[in-house]
Structures are given as C-alpha cells and as structure tokens.
Amino acid sequence: MLKVGLVGIGFMGRTHLENYIKLEQEGYPVKLVAICDVDPQKFEGKFVGGNIGDTSKQYDFSKYNLYTSYDEMLEKEKLDFVDIALPTYLHAEATIKALNKGLHVFCEKPMARTSEECAKMIEAAKANNKKLMIGQCLRFWPEYEVLKEYVDSGKFGKVTGAYFFRGGGTPIWSHENWLLINEKSGGALLDQHIHDVDTINWLFGKPEKVSTSAVNVIPGSGYDIVSTNYIYPDGKVINAQDDWTLNGDFGFEMLFRVNFEKGSLIYKDGKLTIYPNDGKAFVPEVSTESAYYKEIKYFIDCLINDKPVEIVPPESTMETIKIAEAEVESADKKGVPVEVK
Ligand SMILES: NC(=O)c1ccc[n+]([C@@H]2O[C@H](COP(=O)([O-])OP(=O)(O)OC[C@H]3O[C@@H](n4cnc5c(N)ncnc54)[C@H](O)[C@@H]3O)[C@@H](O)[C@H]2O)c1
C-alpha cells in the first residue's frame, strides 16, 4: 500500500484529493494519509473557486493527519510519495525536500518557475534514485491522446500546420493572489499557455526557435495574452495562443486544429472531430476517464511496477519550461525569433 501526503489543498489540490478518494474506493493500493496546507481554513471547507471544479463540495478531513507545516508533515509521517499542488514558485523547494527524504514526488505543472530549478529537481531525483513526475495533464487528456496517436502513427501523413488555444477569465481565486504575481507564477504564459507549449513539445519535439507577441494587461502579472509561432526545420506552421483576460460570462475554452497531409483533427466545445480529406468526418470514441485521474493512476503504476515515467519524463517537462523561457525572451524583444536552448 502506497502512503501519500498531499500538499496544497487549493483549487488543484482538491482535484487530486477527489482522485485519491476514487482510487481508494476502487481498491487501488494507495492511501492518502496526510494533507498539508498553510491555510487551516481549507480544512474547515472554506474554498475559493477556480475556472473548473466546484467549491460547494465538502470533504471529510477527519480521515487524514492534517498539517499546516510541510516540514512537520515530512518529519512525522512515513510516506511513499508526496503530491505537490502548491503555487508554482514553491514546486522546486518542496520537491527537492521530499526527494532528499527518500520519497517519490508527483508535482503539478508547470514543473517550476525557472529551468534552473527544474534541473535541480532532476538532479535530486537522480541522486536519491526516486521517481519524479510532473502533472502535465494534457498528455493524459483523451482527445489529446488521440491527436498524439495520429501524429506518431503517421496515418494521416505528416503534420502541415496546427493551432492551439486556451483562455478564459482572470484567475482571482489563488492563495494570496500568487497567480497574478509574475515572480510567483510566470503569468498566463507559464501557468496556462504552458499546457499548449508542453503539448507542442510532446507532439513535435523542441522547436528550433520561437517568435512570441505578448502583452501585460494586469499590473505585475507578467504576460496575460500570448501568441507564439514555433519554428521547425521542416517548415510546418505551428501557433499557440492564450488569453486569461476573457472576463464576463466567457468561462473557459481550450481547442486545437491540427492539419495533416491527408486530413485534420479539430477539438472544440469539448468535442473532437476527425476530418479525413477523402471521406466523411467522424467523432471518435474516447475514454471518459479524466486526465487528472489517469495521470495519478499512471504514476502509481510506475511506482508499483518500478517503471520509468515514460509518458512525462522530467527532462521533457524541463524542456517545456525552456521553450516558455525562450517565448518570454522573444516577447520582451517584440517578437524577434529566439533559439530554444
Ligand atoms: N493541471 C491543471 O490543469 C492545473 C489547473 C490549475 C492549477 N494547476 C497548478 O496547480 C498548482 C496550484 O494551483 P492552484 O490553482 O491550486 O492554487 P491555489 O492558490 O488555489 O492553491 C494553492 C494551495 O497551496 C497552499 N499553500 C501555499 N503556500 C503553502 C505552503 N508554504 N505550505 C503549504 N501549503 C501552502 C494554499 O493555502 C492553497 O490552498 C499550480 O502549480 C498550478 O499551476 C494545474
């Protein structure tokens, strides 16, 4: 039985909590034993909403050992792994502490605030011979899994162009508003757009260069609206955009349109449609399991069977951060193409 400590019970931590409850109910060999959050009000069920999820849900926290200090939790509990759903600027420090205590780590995306921190996380995982996985959840999102299968199998030939978008209202729910402080979150570019950066890296590998136009709208929050062209040697046209200033009743949207030599895949309004150039469009059957559930289940399987975290290697998620850093540099230079290191 794997014993888990969950750190951070904010918007994303609660999604993780629900998945541990589900996995335990299904008889999976995992047990959430401890939860840590610096804000004790969370243990009284006082939550603030995010762009997905439900704040009215309540949980039975009496089943868990509760901590407001991460160090104390690491000191007192006998855990197999920690699940880190803390603000981004705390990912590296919390991950390295747990690895150095001999624990495996599942940490939310983005991997860390900087690629230097990512490198230190990987070093610590190697030095302690422990597994580290980052929750880049689109690698487990059913419609994006179908897209990956089309790209890898070549059944529609090569990709000629692709467009990705994600956006919604400004996140105003986070702990001490960390999401809107660039030094802590990296703005929409690192927090939200990173999902599409990681998808592009996962599907097509590291681009040679990026050219980014981006703008800051909310004082101090970094780049809030982003558009990046990803430059590949074969010339395919790849663009991703993000905007977290779509307020009012907009809600949240994520979509993609990927064009291949022999057809295209379009995901919008939560539905994937496949358009073969020489036949009828169709809607494929996709898994109904949530990516947040599947990613944790996958990590547990890697631990139980001592398998490498092949779908989301930390080296790959660090590369994603390096691409995002090149985007920031390009945006700072008003769109001048910047090499990805
Ligand atoms: N995969 C996804 O789709 C997705 C979606 C949203 C957020 N996230 C990621 O999840 C992480 C958390 O984001 P969030 O939206 O849940 O933020 P949040 O502010 O809602 O939650 C963070 C929680 O951490 C707690 N916390 C802060 N400092 C702490 C400390 N030192 N020790 C213990 N607890 C502490 C806060 O009290 C809060 O409950 C971020 O990295 C974010 O990018 C991922």
The ligand as a Gaussian input file, in Angstrom:
#p B3LYP/6-31G(d) Opt

LIG

0 1
 N       -3.168000      20.728000     -14.246000
 C       -4.040000      21.722000     -14.281000
 O       -4.933000      21.770000     -15.125000
 C       -3.941000      22.810000     -13.250000
 C       -5.019000      23.669000     -13.020000
 C       -4.897000      24.639000     -12.029000
 C       -3.720000      24.765000     -11.309000
 N       -2.666000      23.928000     -11.579000
 C       -1.386000      24.060000     -10.866000
 O       -1.575000      23.623000      -9.521000
 C       -0.752000      24.402000      -8.634000
 C       -1.632000      25.029000      -7.567000
 O       -2.539000      25.933000      -8.178000
 P       -3.967000      26.269000      -7.544000
 O       -4.771000      26.890000      -8.617000
 O       -4.496000      25.065000      -6.847000
 O       -3.570000      27.375000      -6.468000
 P       -4.317000      27.719000      -5.103000
 O       -3.787000      29.026000      -4.658000
 O       -5.789000      27.536000      -5.263000
 O       -3.824000      26.556000      -4.128000
 C       -2.542000      26.543000      -3.538000
 C       -2.685000      26.000000      -2.137000
 O       -1.392000      25.924000      -1.543000
 C       -1.468000      26.386000      -0.205000
 N       -0.134000      26.857000       0.207000
 C        0.512000      27.996000      -0.178000
 N        1.731000      28.056000       0.390000
 C        1.868000      26.914000       1.119000
 C        2.919000      26.387000       1.916000
 N        4.091000      27.044000       2.063000
 N        2.717000      25.187000       2.530000
 C        1.536000      24.526000       2.402000
 N        0.506000      24.996000       1.668000
 C        0.666000      26.153000       1.011000
 C       -2.514000      27.493000      -0.243000
 O       -3.080000      27.753000       1.023000
 C       -3.533000      26.901000      -1.239000
 O       -4.522000      26.156000      -0.568000
 C       -0.041000      25.434000      -9.503000
 O        1.231000      24.999000      -9.837000
 C       -0.909000      25.499000     -10.768000
 O       -0.197000      25.880000     -11.920000
 C       -2.774000      22.954000     -12.514000

